[in-house]
Amino acid sequence: MASSLLCLALGSVYAVRHPHIADNVVGPGSLLESALAKLPFVDKAMCVGLPRSPMPFDVINKTTLEQWVPSLRYTTNPQHLSIDTGPKGHPALRQRFIPSERGSFRVVASINLEPRRSYEVEQSVMFEPGFQWGSEVESGKFGFGFAGGSAPTGGKVENDGFSVRLMWKGNYDGSASVGAYVYSVDRTMNLPYGDEFVFPDFTIPTGDWFQVKMRLTTNSSHEASDGQLQVWINDKLLFDRSGIQWQSEGEQPVIDDLLFSTFHGGNTAQWSPQNVVYARFSDICVFKTDAPTPEEP
């Protein structure tokens, strides 16, 4: 059977059979019709459909987001989002980063996913010209990642859940790199906070769009250390780590949360930018992927 693309757009779901995706998709969900062609291993995908008309800051709220993504679980500070222009004229989420005593105001959105062991999220990202990575500490989180179970963040040590987010790490020369910020049960680098895995082979091009793909596979049981995390930027594999124990207690380890988490910080003013700065996110799509068969003991 031909695979299907599920586009989640303005409260409607469009089921489209490829290879005729470009001919049959209608509405804002059609923005990512080429995604399946790029990823032949994919069975299904959910794409976040954004309205084509611009929307200013201080208008978007939880009700607005629920129109675009009915499976929204919760959100924080959505008023700092607007709708602007993305790559190839596609609509984009534009976020403003207002300095605060904790870095910058946190914009968070949690979206329910069908529980699965393995997912991939693809997104286009652009940090606008003049973006400041921080002041005394140049680091922050950005874009869409995954979580499951209790979804620990913020220095919580919880063995019944996990999370992974994208991060930036400034080089204190105006440039910055991308990394993965990982809350797994086996983390050791910076307890109680997440492990930082920075990708030195990619420098963020402010003012230009780049594409990030993240694939996560949970461990097959509480006792197993067979989870995996991979990250591609512009189709180049920059991070590939296996043997991860994401979760060791609670229910079966699965991904059930698409987590947008974008802010400077940190939790003090040392992380804050000097001025209000902006970034954009577009072409956001989540793919169901096949979890690899656990290795025999």
Secondary structure by P-SEA (a helix, b strand, c coil): ccbbbbbbcccbbbbbbcccccccccccccccccccccccccccbbbbbbbccccccccccaaaaaaaccccccccccccbbbbbcccccbbbbbbbbbcccccbbbbbbbbcccccbbbbbbbbbbcccccccccccccccccccccccccccccccccccbbbbbbbbcccccbbbbbbbbcccccccccbbbbbbbccccccccbbbbbbbbbbccccccccccbbbbbcccccccccccccccccccccccccbbbbbcccccccccccccccbbbbcbbbbbbccccccccc
